[in-house]
Amino acid sequence: MTLIWSWLFILALIVPDLSSSLLHCPSRCHCDDEKLDVNCEEGHLDVVPIALNPSIQRLVIRNNKIRIIDSSVQFYSELTLLDLSYNYLFNIPDRTFARQSKLQQLHLNHNKISVVSNRTFVGLGELLVLNLRGNLIDQIEALSFTPLAKLEELNLGQNRITSLGLSVKGLVGVGDLKILYLDDNRLEEVPEEDFWRPVEKLAELYVGTNMLARVKDGAFAVMSELTLLDLRSSLLTNVSTDTFAGIENIKGLNLADNRFQRVPSKALAILRRLEELSIGQNYFETLPANAFRGLSNLKRFELRGSLYLNRIDRAAFQTNTNLESIAIDSNKALMEMEEGTFAGLLFLKHLSLRNNGFQRLDESMFSWNNLRTLDISDNLINCDCYYSKLLHRLQTASRISYNATGCPHHLPDQWECEYILDKNKNLISVLVLAVAIVTAIALTFYRFRGLLREYVHNGCKNKSHGSGGGGGHGTGTGAGAGGLDTVDYEKAISTGDDDYVFRQSNLYSNHQVQPILNGYPSYMQQNNVYNYQKPLPITEL
């Protein structure tokens, strides 16, 4: 009896050592038996190890060289998370996960999987997240995900799925699905209403980075509980008010990287509960006044990477008074922003204007009530008094965390700016006074232009009288001395067809006349020789 108890005692000491020796943790893996967690990331494994603790709950074997999944997975029936992403898996045999009844997350993304069927995921009744992103799947067969009754997130993005490859019953059986990724595939149109009907409770839908070009009116209407819609990079040129019919309650919308020539203000106006909007990398050149009218609940706004945006109107965000975060970054053509653009946004906390083409930023552009972070770095800022004043305001506001563009040369301080300001004020005052005087003189001349014209005309007449009355010697005055007045003089010149024209003169007592030859008096002829003899008759010449 004593011998038996001795053997039992020895076995009690030896068995734990034997059981632990049977377990093996690969050299490049980290095994935690307390947390029941095994991580073999980048472990250069080509098969799933079978000598791990059968009670493990989390198994991560990403970034390895595994090509097939064999029956070894069935040894770990307690798993709640299995990550086999970034391997070389080409297919998944039917019922591979039949014993993983507790599995909640399965990550098979970035492999070479091309086909899934309604037998691939048998046994995964508790699965919540299935990630198949970055594979070679080109179609979704009918009832493919039917075994996944509790599935909430399905990622099919970055595959080769076409519009024709989507079976009408492809999503049947996953009625609790909340998040669906179909982005970065080969869809040419949004699937019909019947495709979405099994997942009408969907909350987030990602269908961007496809070749949609346009979206049919009411395409998402069946998903009345949708809160986020991603349509980025879809070649869209426009959206209408009916595009979002039935989903007016969405809170997040991404329209970035499309081909909008102008902001689709009318289409957006019906989304009165929208809180997040991303609309960068489009073709419009301005954000006009009230561009986002109707979006009174908008809190976060992003506009990044637009090549053509060059101006933001002062009243662009006038109706979006609940904005808390604005990111307007990397718009190289954006050089103009009016004063007070953000001044009315009393709840604005985070503002980023990084990497634009701004040359001047003034403190009057911003609302300082609740601002917490401000990024104005990587702009072409002029280091002038406006910028100096803005930096001074930021430096004195201890609650604001900021990132600003440095100045390569001297930045004027407060005293220099005040001196320059006073000097400019004096110069402006002088210029204003000079302009006022010139304007007054011009207006006076314009008002009395008739009188001035008459005065000038009469002055010219008087000058003609004075010069004509003096004759050749300048000694006559009045009517007797000056001869004929202007009217009589013109008549004397223009009357008669004789070869000689005579004019009476008081310069000679014998009343002889001065001949005018060829239209000129004789005293204006060569050598000033005056002939007093009576001219010969024409018949005697």
C-alpha positions in Angstrom: 0.0 0.0 0.0 2.8 2.3 0.8 4.5 1.6 -2.5 1.3 2.5 -4.4 1.1 5.9 -2.7 4.7 6.5 -3.5 4.1 5.9 -7.2 1.1 8.1 -7.2 3.1 10.9 -5.6 5.9 10.6 -8.2 3.4 10.6 -11.1 1.7 13.8 -9.7 5.1 15.5 -9.9 6.0 14.1 -13.3 2.7 14.5 -15.3 2.6 18.3 -15.4 6.2 18.3 -16.8 5.1 15.7 -19.4 2.0 17.7 -20.5 4.0 20.9 -20.8 6.7 19.2 -22.8 4.1 18.1 -25.3 3.3 21.9 -26.0 5.6 23.7 -28.3 5.8 27.5 -29.1 7.7 28.2 -32.4 10.8 30.2 -32.0 9.5 33.3 -33.7 6.2 33.2 -31.9 5.2 34.8 -28.6 3.0 32.5 -26.5 1.2 33.8 -23.4 -0.5 31.0 -21.5 -2.0 33.3 -18.9 -3.8 35.5 -21.5 -4.2 32.5 -23.8 -2.7 34.5 -26.6 -0.3 33.4 -29.4 1.3 35.9 -31.8 3.4 34.5 -34.7 3.6 37.7 -36.8 6.4 37.5 -39.4 7.4 34.1 -38.1 8.3 32.6 -41.5 5.7 29.9 -41.0 4.3 27.9 -43.9 1.7 25.9 -42.0 -0.5 26.5 -39.0 1.3 25.1 -35.9 -0.5 22.2 -34.2 1.5 22.0 -30.9 0.1 25.1 -29.3 -2.0 25.3 -26.2 -5.4 23.9 -27.3 -7.0 26.4 -24.9 -5.7 29.6 -26.7 -8.3 32.2 -27.5 -6.4 34.5 -29.8 -4.1 33.3 -32.6 -2.3 35.8 -34.9 -0.3 34.3 -37.7 -0.1 37.3 -40.1 2.7 38.1 -42.5 3.8 34.5 -43.0 4.0 32.1 -45.9 1.0 29.9 -45.2 -0.6 28.5 -48.5 -3.2 26.2 -47.2 -5.4 25.7 -44.1 -5.6 22.1 -43.1 -7.3 20.3 -40.2 -4.8 21.8 -37.7 -7.1 24.8 -37.1 -9.7 22.4 -35.6 -7.4 21.7 -32.7 -8.2 25.2 -31.3 -11.9 25.2 -30.7 -11.7 27.9 -28.0 -10.6 30.6 -30.4 -12.4 33.9 -30.5 -10.0 35.6 -32.9 -8.0 34.1 -35.8 -5.8 36.3 -38.0 -4.3 34.7 -41.1 -3.9 38.0 -43.1 -1.0 38.7 -45.4 -0.3 35.1 -46.3 -0.6 33.1 -49.5 -3.9 31.3 -49.1 -5.5 30.4 -52.4 -8.6 28.7 -51.2 -10.4 27.6 -48.1 -11.7 24.1 -48.0 -15.4 23.6 -47.1 -16.1 23.3 -43.4 -12.6 24.3 -42.4 -14.0 26.2 -39.4 -16.7 23.7 -38.5 -15.4 23.5 -34.9 -14.8 27.2 -34.3 -18.2 27.8 -32.8 -16.8 30.5 -30.5 -14.9 32.4 -33.1 -16.0 36.1 -33.3 -13.3 37.6 -35.6 -11.8 36.0 -38.7 -9.2 38.0 -40.7 -8.3 36.5 -44.1 -7.5 39.8 -45.8 -4.7 40.2 -48.3 -4.4 36.6 -49.5 -5.0 35.0 -52.9 -8.6 33.7 -52.2 -10.8 33.7 -55.3 -13.9 31.8 -54.3 -16.2 31.6 -51.3 -19.4 29.5 -51.1 -22.2 28.8 -48.7 -20.1 25.9 -47.2 -16.9 27.9 -46.7 -18.0 29.4 -43.3 -20.1 26.6 -41.9 -19.8 26.5 -38.1 -19.2 30.2 -37.6 -22.5 31.0 -36.0 -21.0 33.4 -33.5 -18.8 35.3 -36.0 -19.2 39.1 -35.8 -16.3 40.3 -38.1 -15.2 38.7 -41.4 -12.4 40.4 -43.3 -11.8 39.3 -46.9 -10.2 42.5 -48.1 -7.5 42.4 -50.7 -8.2 39.0 -52.3 -9.1 37.9 -55.8 -12.8 37.4 -55.3 -14.8 38.2 -58.5 -18.3 37.3 -57.5 -20.5 36.7 -54.5 -22.6 33.6 -54.9 -26.1 33.3 -53.5 -26.3 32.4 -49.8 -22.5 32.6 -49.4 -22.8 34.1 -45.9 -25.9 32.4 -44.7 -24.1 30.5 -41.9 -23.0 33.8 -40.4 -26.3 34.7 -38.7 -24.7 37.2 -36.2 -22.3 38.8 -38.6 -22.1 42.6 -38.1 -19.1 43.7 -40.3 -18.2 42.3 -43.7 -15.2 43.6 -45.6 -15.1 42.7 -49.3 -13.2 45.7 -50.4 -10.2 45.7 -52.9 -11.3 42.6 -54.7 -12.5 42.1 -58.3 -16.2 42.0 -57.8 -18.3 43.3 -60.8 -21.9 44.4 -60.8 -22.8 41.2 -62.6 -20.9 39.1 -60.0 -23.3 40.2 -57.2 -26.0 37.7 -56.8 -29.4 39.1 -55.8 -29.3 36.7 -52.8 -25.7 37.3 -52.0 -26.4 38.9 -48.6 -29.2 36.7 -47.6 -28.8 35.4 -44.0 -26.8 38.3 -42.6 -29.8 40.5 -41.4 -27.8 41.9 -38.5 -25.1 43.3 -40.8 -24.1 46.9 -39.8 -21.0 47.6 -41.8 -20.3 46.6 -45.4 -17.2 47.3 -47.5 -17.6 47.0 -51.3 -15.1 49.7 -52.1 -12.2 49.4 -54.6 -13.8 46.7 -56.8 -15.1 46.8 -60.4 -18.6 47.9 -59.8 -20.1 50.1 -62.7 -23.3 50.8 -60.9 -24.8 50.6 -57.4 -26.6 47.2 -57.0 -30.4 47.2 -57.3 -32.8 47.5 -54.4 -33.3 43.7 -54.1 -29.6 43.2 -53.3 -29.8 45.5 -50.3 -33.1 44.4 -49.0 -31.6 41.6 -46.7 -29.4 44.2 -45.0 -31.9 47.0 -44.7 -30.5 47.7 -41.2 -27.1 48.6 -42.6 -25.5 51.5 -40.8 -22.2 52.1 -42.8 -21.8 51.5 -46.5 -18.5 51.9 -48.4 -18.9 51.7 -52.2 -16.2 54.3 -53.3 -13.2 53.7 -55.5 -15.4 52.1 -58.2 -16.3 53.2 -61.7 -19.8 54.3 -60.9 -19.9 57.6 -62.9 -23.4 58.1 -61.7 -25.8 56.9 -59.0 -29.4 56.2 -59.8 -32.0 58.1 -57.9 -33.1 56.4 -54.7 -30.4 53.7 -55.0 -29.9 53.5 -51.2 -33.5 54.2 -50.2 -34.2 50.7 -48.8 -31.4 51.3 -46.1 -33.3 53.8 -44.1 -31.1 53.3 -41.0 -27.9 54.2 -42.9 -25.7 56.7 -41.0 -22.5 56.7 -43.2 -22.1 56.6 -46.9 -18.7 56.6 -48.7 -18.7 57.5 -52.4 -15.1 58.7 -52.7 -13.2 58.1 -56.0 -16.2 57.0 -58.0 -15.8 59.3 -61.1 -19.0 61.1 -60.1 -19.7 64.4 -61.9 -22.9 65.3 -60.0 -25.5 64.0 -57.5 -29.1 65.1 -57.3 -31.5 65.6 -54.4 -33.1 62.2 -55.3 -29.7 60.5 -55.1 -30.0 60.6 -51.3 -33.7 60.0 -51.1 -34.6 57.7 -48.2 -31.4 58.2 -46.4 -31.9 61.8 -45.3 -30.7 60.9 -41.7 -27.1 59.9 -42.6 -24.5 61.6 -40.4 -21.4 61.0 -42.5 -20.8 61.5 -46.2 -17.6 61.2 -48.3 -17.6 62.7 -51.8 -13.9 63.3 -52.1 -11.9 62.6 -55.2 -14.7 62.9 -57.7 -15.3 65.2 -60.7 -17.7 67.8 -59.3 -17.4 71.1 -61.1 -19.3 72.9 -58.3 -20.4 72.1 -54.8 -23.6 70.1 -55.0 -25.4 72.4 -52.5 -28.9 71.4 -53.5 -28.3 67.7 -53.1 -26.6 68.2 -49.8 -29.3 70.5 -48.4 -31.7 67.6 -47.6 -29.2 65.9 -45.3 -30.2 68.0 -42.3 -28.6 65.6 -39.8 -25.3 65.4 -41.5 -22.4 65.8 -39.1 -19.3 64.9 -41.2 -18.6 65.9 -44.8 -15.5 65.3 -46.9 -15.4 66.9 -50.3 -11.8 67.4 -51.3 -10.0 66.5 -54.6 -12.8 67.7 -56.9 -12.8 70.2 -59.8 -14.6 73.2 -58.3 -12.6 76.5 -58.0 -14.5 78.2 -55.2 -16.6 77.6 -52.1 -19.4 80.1 -52.7 -21.5 81.8 -50.1 -23.8 79.4 -48.3 -22.3 76.4 -50.1 -23.5 74.1 -47.4 -26.8 75.7 -46.5 -29.2 73.4 -44.7 -26.4 71.5 -42.9 -27.0 73.2 -39.5 -25.7 70.1 -37.7 -22.4 69.8 -39.5 -19.6 69.4 -37.0 -16.6 68.1 -39.1 -15.6 69.3 -42.5 -12.6 68.2 -44.7 -11.4 69.6 -48.0 -8.0 68.3 -48.9 -5.9 68.1 -52.1 -8.1 70.1 -54.5 -6.0 71.2 -57.4 -8.3 73.9 -58.6 -9.7 75.5 -55.5 -8.5 79.1 -55.3 -11.0 81.0 -53.3 -13.3 80.6 -50.2 -16.1 83.1 -49.9 -16.5 84.8 -46.6 -20.0 83.4 -46.1 -19.2 79.9 -47.2 -19.9 78.5 -43.7 -22.4 81.1 -42.7 -25.2 78.6 -41.9 -22.9 75.9 -40.4 -22.6 77.5 -37.0 -22.1 74.2 -35.2 -18.8 73.3 -36.9 -16.2 72.0 -34.4 -13.4 70.8 -36.8 -12.3 72.1 -40.2 -9.4 70.7 -42.2 -8.6 72.6 -45.4 -5.2 71.2 -46.3 -2.9 70.8 -49.4 -4.9 73.0 -51.8 -1.9 74.6 -53.6 -4.0 77.1 -55.6 -5.8 78.4 -52.6 -4.3 81.8 -52.0 -7.4 83.9 -51.1 -9.6 83.9 -48.1 -11.6 86.8 -47.0 -11.6 88.3 -43.5 -14.1 86.8 -41.1 -14.4 83.5 -43.0 -14.4 81.6 -39.7 -15.3 84.4 -37.4 -18.9 83.4 -36.9 -18.1 79.8 -35.9 -18.3 80.1 -32.2 -17.9 76.3 -31.5 -14.8 75.8 -33.7 -12.1 73.9 -31.8 -9.8 72.5 -34.4 -8.7 74.3 -37.6 -6.1 73.2 -40.0 -5.0 75.3 -43.0 -1.8 73.5 -43.6 0.1 73.3 -46.9 -2.0 75.7 -48.9 -0.9 78.8 -51.0 -1.9 81.5 -48.4 0.3 84.5 -48.5 -1.5 86.5 -45.8 -3.5 85.3 -42.8 -5.1 87.8 -40.5 -6.4 87.2 -37.0 -9.8 88.6 -38.0 -10.4 85.5 -40.1 -10.8 83.3 -37.0 -13.2 82.8 -34.1 -11.2 82.7 -30.9 -13.9 81.6 -28.5 -13.3 77.9 -28.3 -10.3 77.4 -30.6 -7.9 74.7 -29.2 -5.6 73.8 -32.2 -4.5 75.8 -35.2 -2.2 74.5 -38.0 -1.1 77.1 -40.5 2.2 75.6 -41.4 3.7 75.1 -44.9 2.1 78.1 -46.4 3.8 81.0 -48.4 3.1 83.5 -45.7 4.4 87.1 -46.0 6.1 87.8 -42.7 4.4 91.2 -42.3 2.6 93.0 -39.5 -0.6 91.0 -40.1 1.3 87.7 -39.5 3.2 89.2 -36.6 -0.1 90.2 -35.0 -1.5 86.7 -35.5 1.5 85.0 -34.0 1.4 87.4 -31.0 -2.3 86.4 -30.5 -1.4 82.7 -30.6 1.6 83.1 -28.3 -0.5 84.9 -25.7 -3.4 82.4 -25.8 -2.1 79.6 -23.6 -5.0 77.3 -24.3 -4.3 77.1 -28.0 -1.8 74.6 -29.5 -0.6 75.8 -32.8 1.8 75.0 -35.6 2.9 78.0 -37.7 5.2 78.6 -40.7 8.6 80.0 -39.7 9.9 83.3 -41.2 13.3 83.2 -43.0 13.9 86.9 -42.3 13.1 89.4 -39.6 9.5 89.5 -38.4 8.4 93.0 -37.3 7.6 93.4 -33.7 4.6 95.2 -32.2 6.3 98.6 -32.0 7.5 98.4 -35.6 4.1 97.5 -36.8 2.5 100.4 -34.8 5.0 102.8 -36.4 4.3 101.5 -39.9 0.6 101.7 -39.2 0.8 105.3 -38.2 3.0 106.1 -41.2 0.5 104.4 -43.5 -2.4 106.2 -41.9 -0.7 109.6 -42.5 0.1 108.7 -46.0 -3.4 107.5 -46.7 -4.8 110.8 -45.2 -2.7 112.9 -47.5 -3.7 110.8 -50.5 -7.4 111.0 -49.6 -7.1 114.8 -49.2 -5.4 115.1 -52.6 -7.9 112.9 -54.3 -10.7 114.9 -52.7 -9.2 118.2 -54.0 -8.7 116.9 -57.5 -12.2 115.5 -57.6 -13.7 118.8 -56.4 -11.8 120.7 -59.1 -12.8 118.2 -61.8 -16.5 118.5 -60.7 -16.3 122.3 -60.7 -14.9 122.3 -64.2 -17.6 119.8 -65.3 -20.4 121.8 -63.7 -19.4 125.2 -65.3 -18.1 123.8 -68.5 -20.6 125.8 -70.6 -19.5 129.1 -69.0 -15.9 128.3 -69.5 -16.5 127.4 -73.1 -18.3 130.7 -73.7 -15.6 132.6 -71.9 -12.8 131.1 -74.0 -14.7 131.7 -77.2 -15.3 135.4 -76.4 -11.7 135.8 -75.5 -10.6 134.5 -78.9 -13.0 137.0 -80.6 -11.7 140.0 -78.6 -8.2 138.9 -79.5 -9.2 139.0 -83.2 -10.7 142.5 -82.9 -7.5 143.9 -81.3 -5.1 142.5 -83.9 -7.3 143.5 -86.9 -7.9 147.2 -85.9 -4.3 148.1 -85.8 -3.7 147.4 -89.5 -0.1 147.3 -90.6 1.2 149.9 -88.1 -0.9 149.3 -85.0 -1.9 152.9 -84.4 -5.7 152.8 -84.9 -8.3 152.3 -82.1 -12.0 151.7 -82.2 -14.1 151.6 -85.3 -12.5 154.5 -86.9 -8.9 153.3 -86.3 -9.3 149.6 -86.7 -11.3 149.7 -89.9 -14.1 147.2 -90.4 -15.3 144.8 -87.6 -15.0 141.1 -88.0 -18.3 140.6 -89.8 -17.6 143.5 -92.3 -14.1 142.2 -92.8 -15.4 138.7 -93.7 -17.9 140.3 -96.1 -15.2 142.4 -97.8 -13.0 139.4 -98.4 -15.8 137.2 -99.8 -17.7 139.7 -102.1 -16.9 140.4 -105.8 -15.3 138.5 -108.6 -12.8 141.2 -109.7 -9.2 140.6 -110.1 -8.4 143.3 -107.5 -10.1 143.8 -104.1 -9.9 147.2 -102.5 -10.4 148.1 -98.8 -10.7 151.7 -97.4 -7.9 152.8 -95.1 -7.5 155.9 -93.0 -3.7 155.6 -93.1 -3.5 157.7 -96.2 -5.0 161.2 -96.6 -5.3 161.0 -100.3 -7.6 158.0 -99.8 -5.6 155.8 -102.1 -6.3 152.1 -101.8 -4.0 149.1 -101.2 -4.2 146.3 -103.7 -4.6 142.7 -102.6 -2.9 140.3 -105.0 -3.5 136.6 -104.8 -5.3 137.0 -101.5 -2.4 138.9 -99.7 -2.1 142.8 -99.2 0.9 144.4 -101.1 2.7 145.2 -97.8 3.0 141.4 -97.3 4.5 140.9 -100.8 8.3 140.5 -101.4 10.4 143.6 -100.4 7.3 145.2 -99.0 7.0 147.5 -102.2 3.7 149.3 -102.4 2.5 150.5 -105.8 0.2 153.6 -105.6 -0.5 153.9 -109.3 -3.8 153.1 -110.7 -3.9 149.6 -112.1 -4.2 149.1 -115.8 -7.5 147.9 -117.2 -7.7 144.3 -118.2 -8.2 145.3 -121.8 -4.8 147.1 -121.9 -2.8 144.2 -120.4 
